[in-house]
């Protein structure tokens, strides 16, 4: 009898819908919106970044088929949040607001992000 060990997931500095900047890789310097965050693999799909070529077979949905460009996931450590107010990259911290709820804040401007 072997027990399957489940990986512990942590809170991330980015969420779906955030604007982020890519810090490393082929798409270094590109900015885009986060489409999806995968908490198990610590990866995120960013709009317009890390494009991969995919060969698609013709189907009823896509009768053309052919070669398509698809966004591939990027590791979360290679992404940095763009502050919605100042439009500059910033580190993200967590602190309680007046209501006692833990919220994300910009380390540069000390203002809450959400």
Order of alpha helices (4+ residues) and beta strands (2+ residues): beta-beta-beta-beta-beta-beta-beta-beta-beta
